[in-house]
């Protein structure tokens, strides 16, 4: 059975795998910054990846950036997803593997359609999960692709339960704020929360905002492989969750939101998928009322709306074809209107960017029957924080790992493949995030 403590044979609390990648380097920095929060006030950790020289360079940069010369002495482990033996050796040495390696290869992304769906090569992420299960390491992943997340749950949940291994996906900005935000709103609600709408807005500085090419490629894969997601969900054979209270009416494809005072569209990321899985778990395991959830993202003024809709139409058309996917992949900055690039955001762009996620919840006050009449109480909560992808994501990922190490008795009783909300509902993860600049607050109740 997997453990939560280090030993002479398993010397590291945390191993950051993919540490030299664009996101991985910021996760390394965050781990180095929070070493004192490990069990007993210390954290034993290592970095892993394919290239020793690049890993050592990252450690040197982090040591200089944080003025922590001891970081230069952090252990380096050479491991490659294409070499299962190297993954096994890595996983045997760590209590938790923080997987920062993207779930999909460029070859998979660009391959032509076959009878088994548009992609035939294996995920990068799946071998890591498999190695963790076979070698007793817990796994925390920042991947936000529903196909990967739900496929891993379908194929590995039983094995994870048997081995006592916790596999927790979507532990970055996708989808810790949304998933934990629903739970926070529920816990602050004076009665039975039955429905929540969330509205995401992002603020940038004079240089604007930008995402890295890896996120763009993941989006291309997600939209191109949507048929595979439908097949995965069909295999689960889930019955529809019961609806408590009034059924929420979804808003239009495009609308002006009074809540955030700008145009908004449905959020196309993984948040709705992750939240639904959490609500199903809480209903089936703890008999909690499922919360209906819809997610939206603010676009801005009419000019921003027009630009976004045009880019969306082009993307939706091109992602259906191999040639289109190749062009989207080769020229991310052009086809995304500058929202993504191969170099990613600058330090200034990251430091000048922040997010706000507002939750509007409704339900029934204590003593009121949710099956009778319309909701009679509303609540507004908010999560604010720094730049989404490379500041907030490392914070949420590392704090998820710190929580796992320090609060094993607050986790689900068995290992398994979980969402953040399923795994951390009874922990102090929200309190930990509050201390690290991702703030959960109640705005209004009536």
Secondary structure in CASP SS format (residue, H / E / C, confidence):
PFRMAT SS
TARGET T0000
AUTHOR 0000-0000-0000
METHOD secondary structure of the structure
MODEL  1
X C 1.00
X C 1.00
X C 1.00
X C 1.00
X C 1.00
X C 1.00
X C 1.00
X C 1.00
X C 1.00
X C 1.00
X C 1.00
X E 1.00
X E 1.00
X E 1.00
X E 1.00
X E 1.00
X E 1.00
X C 1.00
X C 1.00
X C 1.00
X C 1.00
X H 1.00
X H 1.00
X H 1.00
X H 1.00
X H 1.00
X H 1.00
X H 1.00
X H 1.00
X H 1.00
X H 1.00
X H 1.00
X H 1.00
X C 1.00
X H 1.00
X H 1.00
X H 1.00
X C 1.00
X H 1.00
X H 1.00
X H 1.00
X C 1.00
X C 1.00
X C 1.00
X E 1.00
X E 1.00
X E 1.00
X E 1.00
X E 1.00
X C 1.00
X C 1.00
X H 1.00
X H 1.00
X H 1.00
X H 1.00
X H 1.00
X H 1.00
X H 1.00
X H 1.00
X H 1.00
X H 1.00
X H 1.00
X H 1.00
X H 1.00
X H 1.00
X H 1.00
X C 1.00
X C 1.00
X H 1.00
X H 1.00
X H 1.00
X H 1.00
X H 1.00
X C 1.00
X E 1.00
X E 1.00
X E 1.00
X E 1.00
X C 1.00
X C 1.00
X C 1.00
X C 1.00
X C 1.00
X H 1.00
X H 1.00
X H 1.00
X H 1.00
X H 1.00
X H 1.00
X H 1.00
X H 1.00
X C 1.00
X C 1.00
X E 1.00
X E 1.00
X E 1.00
X E 1.00
X E 1.00
X E 1.00
X C 1.00
X C 1.00
X C 1.00
X C 1.00
X C 1.00
X C 1.00
X H 1.00
X H 1.00
X H 1.00
X H 1.00
X H 1.00
X C 1.00
X C 1.00
X C 1.00
X E 1.00
X C 1.00
X C 1.00
X E 1.00
X C 1.00
X C 1.00
X C 1.00
X C 1.00
X C 1.00
X C 1.00
X H 1.00
X H 1.00
X H 1.00
X H 1.00
X H 1.00
X H 1.00
X H 1.00
X H 1.00
X H 1.00
X H 1.00
X H 1.00
X H 1.00
X C 1.00
X C 1.00
X E 1.00
X E 1.00
X E 1.00
X E 1.00
X C 1.00
X C 1.00
X C 1.00
X C 1.00
X H 1.00
X H 1.00
X H 1.00
X H 1.00
X H 1.00
X H 1.00
X H 1.00
X H 1.00
X H 1.00
X H 1.00
X H 1.00
X H 1.00
X H 1.00
X H 1.00
X H 1.00
X H 1.00
X H 1.00
X H 1.00
X C 1.00
X C 1.00
X E 1.00
X E 1.00
X E 1.00
X C 1.00
X C 1.00
X C 1.00
X E 1.00
X C 1.00
X C 1.00
X E 1.00
X H 1.00
X H 1.00
X H 1.00
X H 1.00
X H 1.00
X H 1.00
X H 1.00
X H 1.00
X H 1.00
X H 1.00
X H 1.00
X H 1.00
X H 1.00
X C 1.00
X C 1.00
X E 1.00
X E 1.00
X E 1.00
X E 1.00
X E 1.00
X E 1.00
X E 1.00
X E 1.00
X E 1.00
X E 1.00
X E 1.00
X E 1.00
X E 1.00
X C 1.00
X C 1.00
X C 1.00
X C 1.00
X C 1.00
X C 1.00
X C 1.00
X E 1.00
X E 1.00
X H 1.00
X H 1.00
X H 1.00
X H 1.00
X H 1.00
X H 1.00
X H 1.00
X H 1.00
X H 1.00
X H 1.00
X H 1.00
X H 1.00
X C 1.00
X H 1.00
X H 1.00
X H 1.00
X H 1.00
X H 1.00
X H 1.00
X H 1.00
X H 1.00
X H 1.00
X H 1.00
X H 1.00
X C 1.00
X C 1.00
X C 1.00
X C 1.00
X C 1.00
X C 1.00
X C 1.00
X C 1.00
X C 1.00
X C 1.00
X C 1.00
X C 1.00
X C 1.00
X C 1.00
X C 1.00
X C 1.00
X C 1.00
X E 1.00
X E 1.00
X E 1.00
X E 1.00
X C 1.00
X C 1.00
X C 1.00
X C 1.00
X E 1.00
X E 1.00
X E 1.00
X E 1.00
X E 1.00
X C 1.00
X C 1.00
X C 1.00
X C 1.00
X H 1.00
X H 1.00
X H 1.00
X H 1.00
X H 1.00
X H 1.00
X H 1.00
X H 1.00
X H 1.00
X H 1.00
X H 1.00
X H 1.00
X H 1.00
X H 1.00
X H 1.00
X H 1.00
X C 1.00
X C 1.00
X C 1.00
X C 1.00
X C 1.00
X E 1.00
X E 1.00
X E 1.00
X E 1.00
X E 1.00
X E 1.00
X E 1.00
X E 1.00
X E 1.00
X C 1.00
X H 1.00
X H 1.00
X H 1.00
X H 1.00
X H 1.00
X H 1.00
X H 1.00
X H 1.00
X H 1.00
X H 1.00
X H 1.00
X H 1.00
X H 1.00
X H 1.00
X H 1.00
X H 1.00
X H 1.00
X C 1.00
X C 1.00
X C 1.00
X H 1.00
X H 1.00
X H 1.00
X H 1.00
X H 1.00
X H 1.00
X H 1.00
X H 1.00
X H 1.00
X C 1.00
X H 1.00
X H 1.00
X H 1.00
X H 1.00
X C 1.00
X C 1.00
X C 1.00
X C 1.00
X E 1.00
X E 1.00
X C 1.00
X C 1.00
X C 1.00
X C 1.00
X C 1.00
X H 1.00
X H 1.00
X H 1.00
X H 1.00
X H 1.00
X C 1.00
X C 1.00
X E 1.00
X E 1.00
X E 1.00
X E 1.00
X E 1.00
X E 1.00
X E 1.00
X E 1.00
X E 1.00
X E 1.00
X E 1.00
X E 1.00
X C 1.00
X C 1.00
X C 1.00
X C 1.00
X C 1.00
X C 1.00
X C 1.00
X C 1.00
X C 1.00
X C 1.00
X C 1.00
X E 1.00
X E 1.00
X E 1.00
X E 1.00
X E 1.00
X E 1.00
X E 1.00
X E 1.00
X E 1.00
X E 1.00
X C 1.00
X H 1.00
X H 1.00
X H 1.00
X H 1.00
X H 1.00
X H 1.00
X H 1.00
X H 1.00
X H 1.00
X H 1.00
X H 1.00
X H 1.00
X H 1.00
X H 1.00
X H 1.00
X H 1.00
X H 1.00
X H 1.00
X H 1.00
X C 1.00
X H 1.00
X H 1.00
X H 1.00
X C 1.00
X C 1.00
X C 1.00
X C 1.00
X C 1.00
X E 1.00
X E 1.00
X E 1.00
X C 1.00
X H 1.00
X H 1.00
X H 1.00
X H 1.00
X H 1.00
X C 1.00
X C 1.00
X C 1.00
X C 1.00
X H 1.00
X H 1.00
X H 1.00
X H 1.00
X H 1.00
X H 1.00
X H 1.00
X C 1.00
X C 1.00
X C 1.00
X E 1.00
X E 1.00
X E 1.00
X E 1.00
X E 1.00
X E 1.00
X E 1.00
X C 1.00
END
